Amino acid sequence: MSAAGSATGSTAGAHEARPWPRALLWLAGLGPLFFLSYGAANWLASRRAGVGSLVFDWEHAIPFWPWTILPYWSIDLLYALSLFVCTTRRELDAHGRRLLTAQLVAVSAFVLVPLRFTFERPPVDGLPGALYALLGSFDLPYNQAPSLHIALLLILWVRFDAHTGRRWRWLLHVWFALIGVSVLTTWQHHFIDVPTGMWLGLFAIALFPTDGTLPALSRPDARRIALAARYGLGAAACAVAGAWAGGLGWLLLWPAGALALVALIYLAGDPRLFRKGHDGRMNPAMLVLFGPYLFGAWLNARLWTLVHPEPSEIAPGVWLGRVPRRRERERAGFDALLDLSAELPVDRRGVASRGVPMLDLLPPEPAQIEAAVQALEGLHGGRHATLVCCALGYSRSALVSAAWLFASGRADSLAAAVGQVRKSRPRVVLKPAHLARLNEWAGTRGLPT
């Protein structure tokens, strides 16, 4: 299994002593917090009248396998051990933050929207019976969705996978898969708890990568707030529609979660939160979290460029266009690629490439424009064909192309550079806000505007 931040850290940390004392501190904080918050959520739910449930008819066919209480309980031991397999302080802190985030979000959901498990478990004896009795001594049937068990399972799976040799990895995957199945076959959770728990676990993994990068928050302006509100309303609409439809309609929680995350990214203003790698691709955690949004963004880009899908040459050897498929790039003969999209995965393997992520529908900051201009200048030198791309090839890439034309002396003014881009690609969209940012960027360079 592979997900965001599964690497164990940089080479610089290879000789760092294992942070076991710090792991003890994390365990000393997380352990009591788990039992206190989990128990408190159970107690609060038990005092509420009419706690509802969400169960599909087909779930009555799920078998009860008493022996799966063994893998179910094993997550407690794995939870504690996971803190001690971390080899660097940075990896440990990222892992600890993931565990903490999953616990806080899940417990908050248990308190705000408690759900009840409804199946009557048959009597069990022997060791499984003793384990069920121990579980029942503190676990009431209320802490359901999202399944904290599943969220923690994914977080632990990623961490142990990063430290397990190939020879034993198959055993790791089999056992962790059994833990995942056990939440249903022990009759501890209904089905809806599983995908919501998976979403929470992936969210925590994506939020805290082990490379140590954290969100660079900035004060949102009116445009960012408006876009965040638009995505937030879309998330709310999907959630309400799913609850109203019921049944398969609950699947709308997936796009609701994806749109909610996009709204948060626009509020934060940090395009790196889409977590694209240096090769332009997104890790599996992000592909799952953002799946519905990514499909919608890709489809939107293809529909808007249906009339003019091919890139446009703005200067000898430099082209402007939409995010290409690998086959499109190879067919066109591009051997260098500047990717400006934050939100879409781009297969950049096999070519010289740079990524300067920018949020869609927003004029980039002067520092982003400068980074992209420098990247394009470095890529184009000695290259036969360089593609500057964003989702559609109409705004972000057009703005950067105009800045590069002016900065490299291929246009004698910003107005001429913008005119050259418009002439090559008439459908570009450079609004007054984009042009104002171009002028602001030129001012930081001391160039005439």
N, C-alpha and C positions, 0 to 999 in steps of 0.2 A: 504494500500500500504506500502511496506517495501523496503528499499534500504540501500546502504552503509551509515553508520553513522546516522541512524535514532534515536539512543539512545540519550538521552539529556545530558549525561555527567556522570562523576563519582560520587560516593557517597560523596566524599570529597567536591564536589561543591554543594551539596544539600542545604547547609545553606548559600550559597553565595547570597548576595542581587542582585535582578534583575538588569542587567546592562543597564537600560533605558537611562542614559546619553550617554553611548557608542553607543546605538542603534540610538540615534538622530544623532550622528556624522556619523555613517554609512549611514543613510538616507540622510543627508546633502551632502555627497559625491557621493553616488550612483545615487540619483535622477537627479541632474543636468548633471552628466556624461551621463546618459541614453539619455536624451533629446538632449543634444548637439551632442553626437556621432551618434545617430540615425538620427537626422536631417542632419548632415554633410554627412553621407553615402547616404541618399536620394538625397541630392543636387548634390553630385558628380556623382551619377548614372544618374540623369536627364540631365547632361551635356554631357553624352557619347552618341555617335551615335550607333544605332543598338543594344540596350540592348536586349539580347535573353530571351527566356522563355523555360521552360520544363514542358509540360503538356501532360497527357495521354488522349486519345480520350474518355475513359469512364468517365472522370471527368465532362464532359458536362451533365451527369445525376445527379450530386450532386445538391440537391435542395437549393434554396435560402430562408432561414428562417430569416426574418428581426428581429424577437424578440430575436434571439441568440446574438444580439449585446449587450444585457444586461450582460450575463455571460462573453462575450468577454471583455467588459470594466471593469468588476469587478476585474480582475487580478491586476489592478493598486492599488486598495484599499488593496487587499490581500498582494501585494508586500510590501507596507509600514507597514502593521500590522505584517507581518512575522518577522520583525526585533525585535518587542516588545514581541513576544511570547517566545523568547529564554530566558532561565532561568539562564544561566551562560555565563560568558565572553568567554569561550572556544567555546561553542556552537554558540554564536553569531558571533564570528570571522570566524568560519568555514562556517557558512551560508553566511556571507557577502562575503567571498572569492569565494564561489560558484556563487553567483549572479554576482560578478565582472568578473569572468572568462567567464561565459556565454555571458555577454555583450561584452567583448573585442573580443572573438573569433567570435561571430556572426557578429559584426560590421566589423571586418576585412574581413570576407567572403563577406559581402555586398559590400565592396569597391573593393575587388580584383576580385570577380566573381559575379557581379550583375545579378539578374534575374527579369523579369517583370511579373506581374500578368496580365492576358489577358482577363478575362471575363468582360463584361459590366454590371454593377449592375443596376437593375431597380430602378425607383424612389420610395422613401419611405417617409411616412409622420408620424406625431405624434412624440411621444418620441423616438422611434427607429430612425426616420428620423433626429431628432435633434442630436442624438448620432453619426449617420453616418456622418452628416455634420461636427460635431466637430472633428471626426477622420480624415476626409478628409482635414481639415484645416492645418494639419501638416504631414500627412502620405501619401506620394506618393507611387505608386504601384511597388516599386523596392526592398525593403528590404524583401527578400523572404526566400532563403535557406541559412543556416538552420533557421527554424522558431524560432526567439527569444522568441515568445509567448509560444511555446511548451517547449522550454528549461527552461524558468522561471517557467512554470507551474509545471514541474516535481520537480524542486528544492523547490518550495513552498509547493507542495503536501506532500513531505517527511517531511517538517518541521512542518506543521500543523497536520499531522497524528501523530507525536510524542507527541503532546500536546492535543489531542482530546480524550475524554472518549469514551468507547465502545458504549454508548447509542446514541451518536450523530455522530459516525464515518460514518454511512451509508449516512447521509446527506452530509458530507464532500466529500465522494467519488462521490456521484451523481453530486454535483455542480462542482467539479473539472473535472469530465468526460464531463459535458456540456461545460466547457471552452475549453476542448480539441477538441470537435466536432465543436465548434463555429468558429474555424479558417477556416474551410471549408464552413460551412453553411452561414457565413457572406460574403463569396466570398472575403476573404482577402488573402488566400493562396492557392497555388496548392498543390497537394498531396505530391510531393517530399520534400516539406518543412517540413512535419510532421515527417517522420522517421529521417531525418537529425537533426531536432530540438530535438527529443528524444535522439539521440546519444549524442548531445552536453550537454543536461541536465544531463544525466547519467554520462558523463565524468566529469563534474564539481562536481557532488556528490561524485564520487569515488576518485577524486583527493584530496578532503579536508574532511576527516572523522571527526566527532565531538569528537573523542577521542584525537584529537590534534596532532596525528602523521603526520609528514611531511617527504617528501623524504629525505633520507640520501645520498646526491650526492657525488660521488667520481670520480677521474680522470679516464677516460676509457683507458684501455690498448688496444693493437692491436687486441687481440682476441675478446674483447667486441665490438670494432668498427666494425670488420669484420662481426660479427653476427648481429649487429644492421643494418649494410648496407644490409645484406642478407634479413632481414625482411622488411627493407624499400623498397628494390627493388620489393619484393613481393607485398607490398602495392601499389606501383606505377603501377605495371603490372595489378593488379585487377582494379584500378581506370581507367586506360587507356582502358582496355578491356570493362569495363562497359559503358564508354562514347562512344566507337566505336560501341558497339552492340545496345545501346539504348533500349527502352522498358523495358522488365524485366531484361535486362543486367545491369540496374542501381542498381540492388540488389547487384552487386559486390562491391558497395561502403561499404557494411557491412564488408566483410572480409578485404577490404582495410583499413578501420578504425581500425579493430582489430590488423592487422599486424603492422600498424603504431604505435599503442600503445605499442606493444611488443618491437618494435625497440627502442622506447623511454625508456622503462624499462631497456633494456640492456645498453643503454648509461648512464642512471642514476646509474645502478649497484646495485639497491636496490630491492631484491626479494619480500619485503613486499608490493610493489606496486601492486602485483596481488591481494592483500587484502583478503587473506584467513583468516577465523575466527579461534578462538581457538578450534572449533570443527572440523576443516578441511574443512568446506564447504565455498562456496563463496556466497556472498549476491546477490540478483537478479540483481542489477545494473551491477555487474561485469560479471555475466553470460550472460547478453544481450550484453554488450560491447565486450566481448571476445568470444562470442558464436562460430563463425566459426573457430577461432584458437583453442579453447578448444576441439571442435569436431575433428579437424585435429590432435591435439596432442594425444588425447585419441586413435584415430584410429591407428596412427603411433605406439603407445606403444603396442597395441594389435597385430598388424601385426608383429612387431619385436620379440615378445615373443610367437608367435603362436606355434613354435616348442617346446618351453620349458616354458609353462605358470605357472607351479607350482614353489613355492619358494624353496630355497635350504638351508639346515641347515649347518651353518658354525661353530657352537659350540653347546653344549648341551643346548637346550631351546632357541637358537637365530637363526632366519631364515632371509634370504635375498631374496627379490623378488620385483616384480612390484607392483604398486598401486593396491590394491584389491577392488573388489566390496564388499559390505557388506556381501552378501551371501557367497562369496569365503572366506572371513575372518572367518565368523562363522563356515563354513564347516571345515576349517582347524583347528579350535579350538584356534586361537590366542586370548590371553586376554590382550596383550599390543602391542602398535603400535608406531613406530618412523617414522614419515612422513617427508621426506626430499624434496619433490617436492614443488616448489613454484607455478607452473603453472596449476596443476590439482586439482580439488576438491576431497577430500577424506572423506568419511563418517566415522568418528572416534567415533560415539556414541556407548556407551555400553562397551567400553574398556578403560583401562588406556592408555593415549596417550600423546605424545609431538610432536610438530612441529618445525623443524628447517629449514625454507625454504632456498633453494639454487637454483640458476639459472641453467637451463639445459645447457649442452654442455660446461660448464666452470668449471675448477677446483676450489673448494671452498677455501675461505680464511682460514688461520690457526685458527682464532677466531671462524669461523663457524664449523670447524672440532672439536674443543674443546667443543663447546656448544653441538654438537651432541653426542660426546663421553660421556659427563656428563649425557645427557638425557638418553642415552641407558643404562648406568650403573644404573641410578636410576630406570628405567622401569624394567630392567631384575631382579633386586633383589627381590627374592621371587615369581617371576612370572613363570608360567608353560611354556608359549610359547610367545616369543616376535618377531615381524616382523619388520625388517628394510626395508623400501621401498622408491623407487623413481619411476619415470615414467616407466622405463623398469626393474629396479633392476640390472643394469649393470655397472653404473659409480659412481654416487653420493653415493648410498647406499653401493656399494662395497668398496669405499674408506673409508667411515666412519666405516664400519665393520672391515676393516683391522686395522685402527687406534685403535679401541676398543680392538681388540684381543691383540695388542701390549701393550696398556696402562694397560690392566687388567692382564697382565702376562700370557695370554693364548698362546702367541707366544713370543719367546725370541729375535726376531728382526723384523724390519719392513719388510725385505725381506721374512722372514718366514710367517709373517702375510698375506702379499700379496699372497704368494704361497698357503697358506691355503684357502684363499678366491677363488683363481683361481681353485684349486682342487675341491672345493665344487660346484662352478658355473663357468664352463669353458668358457662361453661366455662373461664374464665381460670384460669391456673396461677400462683399466687403462693405459693411455698414459704417456709419460715422464713428461708432465706438471703436471699430477695428482701425480705422484711419487715425483716430486720435491716439491709439496705442502705438501705431507706427511712428507718429511724430514724437511721442514720448520716448520711444526707443532711440530714435535718431538723435534726440537731445542728449541722451546718456552717452552717446558716442561722439558728441560734438559735431555732428553732421548737420548741414543746413536743411531746414524743413520747408 
